[in-house]
Amino acid sequence: MGLTQFYNLMARKKTSKKKDYSKVSKLTLFSVAVIGIVSVLGIGALYYFNNSLSDQTNEFGEVLGIDEEKQMPWWNDVFRYSAQLTVVNQDSFIPLEQDTTVSFSIDHKALVDAGKSRSDGSDLVINFYDETTTDYDTIPYEIRNPNTEDTEIIFTLIRTISPLSDDKYCLYYGNSNTTDTTDYSSPLAIEILPTTPYRINSGVETNHPLFSSIDRAWILKSSESHQEYSQLTYSIQERDGYELVDNPQYEIAELSSTDEMLTNRYGGYMYEFDASDLAPGTYTIRAHGTTTQGTIIESPIEKFTVSHPMYVIWTLDWEGVDTSDETLAQIDEFTEAYNTPIVHFWNPRAHLVLGETRLNHLLDWIKLREVETDEIGLHLHMFYDMLRAAGVTPQMDPQWANRGTGSDVPMYVYNYDETVAMLEWSKEEFAKVGLETPKTFRAGGWMLDEENLQALDSQGFVLDSSGRTAFSLGEYMVSEVENAQTPTPNPSSYPGGEEVISISDEAPEIPTETFRPPTPEEITLYENYIQNRNYLEENILPDGTIPELPNFVSYEVKGFWTLGSTTQPYRMSISDINETNSGTADIWEFPNNGGESWRFSTNELLQRFRENYTNEGILEATTTLTYLSHPHAVNVDLEKLTVVYDEMSNYKIEDDAGPILFTTFDEIFPSITGGTY
């Protein structure tokens, strides 16, 4: 295939710079015309030949008609492609002198896009074949403006070209050895401009005598759920004129292993193997065989990388409140842009506070996504109305945001039996609306303890994602804004209303400058409130409101988790939720180690990715990274996550660019745990 036949590679002819050749050409044509009339026929014939050649090829890239029998030997086995170049002296009498600088342009971007060349142009090589030594000489050349449609290649003529042409220059590209740091170029000391018009023509693009390929550059280990990324096919095809006597042998240099390749359906050769058995690292593979002429030829080097997978899971915590259709559209757009599924942690409290029409609308949306790509788990905040529906007496303290709805009361204040009652009620609610029984759980505010864990284990949950680094929520602070913490009840949010708006899940807006440390008297007041909470609980009104609380904004609530930012899934211990090495429960912890996109900054979210994606992306063990977002904060969350997912997308296995795979818990659970989801 000629270079002009793929992306107009060699796009245009070049004439020398800083000289008006129109006058020279006219003078030359006039001289030749006169001499053709009055001089010998031989000179006229020479003129005729040159102009006929010029008529054949006016643009670089046209096939000049090179005699295949005069093809030069292959220069370097690590290069996949070459093209023979012919420098044509367009003047019939004036030589194109040695050391003259000539140039041509190619559409290098097209080669890069086709995977045939590196974006920096470091694999573009110009050399010269010396017929007397039957070897190649290095010549000075430079590459300018790589990865553009007008990449310029400038080189120095190694010998004078009298009238006619010199066809012993070659362009090589497609260096398959990415570890090859050889600088083949030899920068021009000085550009000597030609005094003679010229053009540069190209022969056909020529493959290496043994054209080789692999169908994947990245191979995943330990990926039972994604076996398609663990198989490698290595293929060889002889170029015309290089028929092999026997099937070639392939060799993986790093393993010192070799074997005979099999014939494939296309008349070439192939070898298929499960590369997941190899240790993580980079490998080089090549083949060699003997031609019918008795010559041993070797293929270019192919390179592939073996790594354990990195599974990235995006989770959405539904807080039991409504979400706009605009938000749903934003979520759809984000998942489509990055081809990422979602793990939805659905809160059935929404079944109590949303009207039937709105609830069904949200459920239809989430069910459709589940059928196509997603997973649905259970998420619970301790809303007072939900607890009463489950037959559990609400606890009123501690609260990390003083919302007055119970959503900021930690789950761990409820005992085993109370937790079981909540979980049983939740599973019944899932069944009522046609959702499958949840197997994955996350506690509101990550507030889980061992007693809650035991309840989850007894209720058939197989996976929890409440785990994280050490943390606390809220502050032991008071507000100078009168009654700022008092909740505003919304009767229509209680079951029975048609068009309903849920109780606000947000803390009252209190300017930061109004915060101050509590006085000793206020601390005493708060402690009295704690002692008298039973009285407050007994006086919760039927419509869900509570008596006015002391004038506190929030109270610092500590979580029990102390995991690291790189902690990986582990079978949980009934007696210690942070114990990662002695699991006694039937439930696994998949930590929220990527962080939460509402509280974390963009840089913090990126840092979590970089802490887990180590060793230049060749992972020594299967790695999971879980991010947490909220539908009601999607504007803030997606702005940050777009930056994070842009970076992670540079290493996706589906693009054969790295070991990262966007997935869900249920997809990877069997591979990681060896169990059944």
N, C-alpha and C positions, 0 to 999 in steps of 0.2 A: 504494500500500500504506500503510495507516494506521500510525502509530507504535506503536500497541498490537499490531500484527501482527508486529512484529519485536522479540523479546526483551522484551516489555512495557516498551518504552522509557519511556513516560511512565506511571509506576507508580501514582501516588496523588494525590488532591487535597490542597491545603494550606488550612488555615484560619489566621487571624491568631494571633499569639502573645500570651501574657499576658492573655488575655481569655476569659471564659466566654461563648461564643456561644449556649449552649443556652438561657439565660434570654432573651437578645435575640431568638433565633429564636422562642421560645414567645410572647413579647410581640408580636412582629411578626405571627405567624400569627393571634393572637387579635384584634389590631387589624384586620387585613385581613378576618377573618371577620365582625367586627361591621360594618365599613364596607361589606362586600359585601352585607350584608343591608339596611342602612339608607341607604346612599349611592347614588351614581349608578352605572349599569351600566358605564360606561367604566372606572372605577377597578377594579371587579370583574373586568372583562375583562383589565386589565393584570396583576392578581394571578394570574389563571388562566394567562396566557402565561408568566409567570416560573416558576411552579411546574411547568408542562408542560416547559419547557426544562430545569429541574432534574431532572426525571424522565428526560429523554433521556440526560443525561450526568452520571454521578455520580463518574467517575474520570477523571483527566487522561489523555488519549490516545484517547478515543472520538471518532469522526468527528462533527463538528457539522453537517455538511451545507452546506459552503461553496459558494456559487455560483461555478462555474468561470469564468464570464464576468467576475467581479470579482477574479480573481487578480491579484496585484500584479506589477510587472516584477521581473526578477531583479536582486538587489542587487549582487553581486560575482562575476565570472566564475571566481575561483579557488576558490569554494566549490561543492561537488558537490550538497549536499542542503539542503533547507529544510523548515520546517513552519510554517504559519500558526497563530498563537496567538490565542485569544479569552479575554479576561479577563471573567468573568461576575460582575456585581454581584448577589448573592443576596438583597439587601434591596430591597423594592418602593418605598421612600421615601427612605432615607438614601443620599446619594451616596458613591462610592468616590473620595476626593479625589486631585487631582493631587499628585505627589511622594510618595504613599504607597508603601511598600515591599511588594512581593508576591513570592511564591516558589513553586516547584514542584520536584519531584524526578524524575530520570530514571535509568534503568539505563545509566549511561555505560559501564560495563565491557562490556556486551553490544555497544555500538557499537565500542569499541576492539577487542574480539575479532573483530568482523566486518570490521575494516579500514576502518571508516567515520569514525573520529575518532582524534585523537592521545591518547596516554595521559595527558598532562598537562592536557588540556582546553583548551589554548590556542586551539583552532579552534572552540570553542563561542561563538557570537556572538548577542546579543539586540539587535534594533533595531526601529525604528518607522517605518512608511510614512506620510508626510504627504500626504494627498490634495490639499491645496491647492498644494503645490510639486511634486507628483509625484516626490518624492525621499525618501530615507531619512534619518532623524535618529538621531544617536548618543544613546543613553540610558545612564545609570549602571547597571551590573550587575556581579555577582561570581559566580564559580564556586567552589564549596566541595566538598571531598572528591572530586576527579576520579578516574576509573577505579575506581569502586565501583558497587554496585548501587543506591546511594542518594545519587547526586550531586545537590547542591542548586544551583539556579540562582535567584538573587535579583536582581530589577530594580525600577526606580522607574517608576511610572506617569507618562507624559508629559502626560496630560490627565485631567480628572475624568470618571469614568464614572457618569452618572446611572443610575437603574434600567435594566436591560437589560445591554448588553455592548459591548466594544470589540474588534474583530477585526483591528486593524492592526499587531499585534506579530508578530515573526517570530523563529524560532530557525534560525540557519544553522550548518552544521558540515561537516566533510570538506574542509578547506583543502588543496588539492593542491599548493600552492607551499610546500615545506618551508623555503625560504629566506626566506619572508615573516616578518619579525620585528615586524610591526605589532602594537601592543598595542591591540586593539579595545575592551577593557574599560575602564570608567571607575569605579574603586572608589567605593563608597558613602561619602559623607561622614558620613551619619547614617541610621540605619534608623528611618523613621517608620511605626509600626505602624498597620495599618488599624483603623478603628472599625466596619467593615461586613463581614459575612461575604462571602466570594467563592470562586470556583474558577477554574481555568485549564484550558481545553479545547484540544485540538490538532486541526488539520486533518490531511489525509493527508501522509505524507512525500512530498516532491516532488523529483524530480531536476532538475538543470540542464536548460535547453531542449535542449542537446546533451549527452547522456550519453556520456562518453568513458572508455576504459580501455586499459591496456597489459597484456600477459600476463606481462611480466617487468619488474622494477625494476633488476635487475643483469644486465649483459651481459658475457660473457667474450670476450676477444680471444685469438688464437693457441691455440685449443683444438680442434685437429683431432679429438682423441679424445672430445670432449664437445660436438659441434656443437649439441646441443639447447639449450645455454646461450648460443649466439651469435645466435639468431634473435629478432626482436621483431615482435609484431603489435599494431598500434594500431587501435582500433575506435571508431566513432561511431554513436550511435543517436539519432534525433530523438525528443523527447517529443511526446506527442499534442498536436495543435494547432499544431505548428511544422514543417510540411512544407517541405522545401527544394526550390527550383526545379531546381538542378543538383547533381551530386556535390560534396561539400565539398572544400576544399583543406586539406592539412595543412602545417604549417610547423615546422621545427626552428630555433628562434631563434638558437642559437649558430652555426649553419652558414649562416644566411640562405638556406636551401633550402626549396622548396615544390613540391608536386605534387598532382595530383588523386587522390582516394581512389577505390577500386573498390567496387562493390556486393558485399555478402556474402550468404550464404544466409539470413540472418535478417532481411533487409529493411533492414539498416543499411549502414554503409560501413567499409572496412578498408584498411590499408596494411601490407604485410609487407616487411621488409628485413633484410639481414644487418648488424647493428650492429657486428660485429667489425671492420669496415673503419674505424670511427671512432677517433679518438685517445682515449686515456684521459681521462676527465673526466665532468662532470655535464651533462646536456642537458635542455632543456624542449621539449615538443611540444604543439601545440594545433591545432585545426581551426576553420575559419570557413566560413559559407555564407549564402546569401540565401534567405529564406523566400518563400512564395507571396504574402505581404503586402508584399514588398519590403523587409523588415527584415533587416539583416545581423546575424547572431548568431555568437558565438564560444563554443567549448567551454571547460571548465575546463582549466587547465594540468596536464599530466602530466609527471612527472620520471623520468628513468632515468639510470643510471650505467654507464659503460663502463670496464672494468678488465682488465688482464692477470690470468690466474688465479694463485692461490697453491695449489700442490699440497702436501698434507701426507701424508707416508708414515710409517706406524708399522712398525718392523721388530723382529723377535724373533730374537736370537742363541741358537740351540740349541747347548749346549756339549758334546754327545756323552754326556750323562748322562740319567738317568731324570727324569721329571716326573710328579707325581701327577695323578690324575683330578680332584681338587679344583682344582688349578691350571688344568687344561684348562677346567673349568666357569667359573672366574673370567674366563679369557680370552674365552670365548664371551659371557659376560654383558657384559663391557666393550665388545666390538665391536658387540654388538646395541644397547647403550645409545647409542652414538655413530655407529652405521651406518658403521663404518670397517673396511676390509679390513686384511690383514696381509701383509707380506713376510717369509716365514720363511727365515732363513738356517740351513739344516739341516746338521748335522754328522754325516757317515756313520760317525764313530767309534762312534756308538751301536750300529751293526750288529755291532761286536765285543764289546761288553760287556753288551748286554741279551739276555735270553732271547728265543726266537722269539715266544712268546705276547705278552710285553710290547711288543716291538718292533713287531709287527703291529698291536697296539692303537693305539700312537702314530701309526703310519703311516696307518692307516685314518682317524683323526681329521684329520690334516693333509691327506690327499688329498681328503677330502670338502670341507674348507674351500677347497682350491685350485679344485675344480670350481665352487664357488659364487661365490667372490669373490677368493681369495688368490693369492699368487705364492710360488714356492719357489726359493731360491737356495742357494749353497754357503757354508758357514762352516767354517774349519779352525783348531783349536788344535793345537800340535805335540806331541800325546800320544805317548809313546814306543811304546805298543802299536800305534797307528795308523801311525806311521812304519815300524815293522818290517813291518807288513802290506803297506805300499806299497813295501817294498824299499829304504827309506832309512835310513841309519845315524843314530841319534838324536844330537843335540847337547845338551850338558848345561848350557851357560851362554851368555849370562847368564840369570838367572831373576828375575822381578820380585816373586815371592811365595814362592819356595823351596818349592813344593808337592811336588816330587819325582815328579810325573807327566809333566812335559814341557809341560803346558798353559800354563805361564807363560814358556816360552822363545819369543822373538820369531821370527816366520816368516822375517825377513830374514837370519837366520844360515844359511839354506839357499840354495844356489845355483840357477841356472837349471834344470839337469838334475834336481836333487832336487825342485824345485817342480813341474816337469812330471810327474815320477813320482807325486807326491801328487795332482795334479789328474786324471791318467789313472785312478789307483786310485779316486778319488772318483766319477768319472763311471761307472765300471764298477759301483760299489756302488749308485748311483742307479738304474741300469738293472736290477740284480738284484731290487730291491724295487718296481719299477714306477713309479719317478719319472722325469719327463722330464729330459733332459740340462740341467744348470744353465747359465745364461748370466750370472747375477749373482753377485758374490762379495764377501765381507768377511773380512779377516784377523783372527784372534784378537788382541785387544788393539790393533787398528788397526795392527799392526806389519808394514808393507809397505815394500818398496823397489823400485828400478827393475828389478832382476833378476827379482824376483817378478812385476812388472808385465809384463815381456817374456814370461814363461812363460804368464801369463793370456791375453795377446794371442794367442799362438801356439795356444792351446787353444780358441779360439773364444768366449771370454767377451766380452760386449759392454758390461758395466757393472760398475763397482766402487763400493763404498760404504764404503771404509776411511778415506777422507780426513777430516781434522778440523783443529782448531787445534793449535798446538804443545803438547806434553805429555810427561810421563814417568810411568812406573809404578814402584812400589816405592821403597824407600829403602835407602841404604847404611848399614844399622843391624845391630846384633847383639842377641841376647837373653841375659838372665841366667838364663832358665828352661832347665834342663838338657835337652838333646835335644828342645827344643820344635819344631825344624824337621824332625825326622826323620819321613818319611812312614810311615803305617801301611798296609802292603800288604794287599790283599783278594784272595786267590787266586780267589774265586768271580767276580770281575769279569773274569777273563780268559776268552776264548772256551771254551765247552764246558759251562758250568754252566747249569742250568735256571732256578732262581730266583736272579737275580744282583743284586747291588748294586754300582754302579760305584765306582771309586776316587774319593775325595772331591776335589771341584774347589775346595775352600775352603782358604785358608791356615790354619795352626794358630792357635787362639785364644790370643793372648798379650796380657796386659794392657798398655795403653799405658805405664803408669808403669814397666814393666820395660825399656823401650827406652833405650838410651844410645848416644852416638857411639862408633864403633870406636876402639880404641887403635892406635898405630902397629904394635904386634906383631900385632894381629888383621888389620890391613890386609895385612901381609906374609904372614900365614897364608892369607888369601883369594887373594892373588896367586899363592902357591904352588899353591893348589887349581886356579886357572885354568890354570897351566902343566902340571899333571898330570891335566887332565880326560880326556885320551886313555886313561889308565890306568883311570879310573873308568868310562868308556864301555865299555871292553873287559870290565869286570867286572860289567856289568848281569846280574842273574840271570834265568833263564828265566821265572820267575813275574812278572817285571816290577818287582821291587824293585831298589833301588840301594844301594850301600854308604852308610854313614852319612856325611853331609856335615859340613863344618866348622860350627861353631855360629853360623850366620848366619840371620837371619830372611829377608832379601831383599836384593836389590841393585838400585839405581836403573837402570832401563832407559829410554832415551830413544827416542821415536818420531821419524820423519823428516818428519812432516807439519808444515807451517807455514801452513795456510790460515786464512782469516778466518771469523768466525762467520756471515757473510752470503754466503760464496762459493757461487756457483751452479754447476750442472753444466757441465763442460767436457771437450772431447776431450783425452785425456792425451798427454803427451810421453814417448817411450821413455827419454829421457835425464834427465828431471826430473819426478818425480811431482807437484811443486807448481807446475809451469808451466801456466798457465791459458790462454795465448794462442797457442800454437804446437803444436797437437796433431799427433803423428806416428803415434800408435797407432790401432787400430780399436776401442779400448775407451774408454768415457766414465766420468768420475768424477762420481758423485752424492754429494757430501759428507754426512757425518753431522753437519750443521750445527745440528741441534736439540739435540744433546747426548745423553747417556746417563742414563737415569732412575735408575740405581742409585747412581752416583757424584755426579751433579748434584743440587742442592737444587731444591725446587719453584720457588723464585724464579729460580734460574738457568735452568731450563727455560722459564719464562714470559718471561724476559728475551730468550732466543733467539727466541721467537715475536715479541715486540714489535720486536726489531731488524730482523726480516725483513718484518713487516707494517707498512709505513710509509705516509706521506702519507695518513692517514685512510682507509686501506684501498683507495685508488685506486692500483693498482700500475702503474708505468711499464714494467715488464718482467715476463715470466713468472718466477715465484718457486717454488722447491721448499724444503721444510723437512722434514728427516728425523730422526726420533727413534729411539733404540735402547733396547731393553729385553731382559730375560732371563726365560725361563719360571721358572727356579729362584729368581728374586728377585721374583716377581710381586706378592707382598704389599706389598713396599716400592715397586715400580715403579708399580703401579696407583693407590696412594694419592696419589702425586704427579701422575700423568698425568690423573687425574680432574679436578684443579683446572685443569690446562692445557687439556684438551679441553672443559671447561665454558666457558672463555673463548673458545676458537677457534670453538665451536659457535654463538656469537653472530653469526658472519659467514659462514655456510655458503651456498653457491650453491643447494643443493637446497631451502633454505628462503627463497630469494630475499632474503637478508639481507647478502650480501657475496660476495667472489670466492673463498672458500676451498672446496676440494674434497678430501675424504679419498680417497686412491687408492693405486695400486701403481706400481712402476717400469715394468712391462711395458705398463701402460695409457698412460703419458705419454711413454715413450721416443720413439716416432715424432714426436710433436708438438714435442719439445724438440730432438731431434738431426737430424730429417729422415731418419733411417735406419730400418731394419727391426729389430725386436726378435727 
